[in-house]
Amino acid sequence: MDAASFVIDNLTAQITSYEDVAARMRERMATLPKDDRAELEDAAAVLRRVRAGGDRKLLPLTVVPKAGG
């Protein structure tokens, strides 16, 4: 490569750090109860779809007061 060694070293360190974080996340996910893991995976899938969409429309949310309150 035609890049300075400090650039290569920095990028390599960033990649290694990212891989370490991903490995820790996978380990933590493996320790979650099945239901919690499924909820987290569903939420992540929703976020990926929203980010991929690019349209960023707001959700039509309605405030519903609690009964008796």
PyMOL commands that set and color helices and strands:
alter all, ss='L'
color gray80, all
select helices_A, chain A and resi 5-31+34-53
alter helices_A, ss='H'
color red, helices_A
deselect
rebuild
show_as cartoon
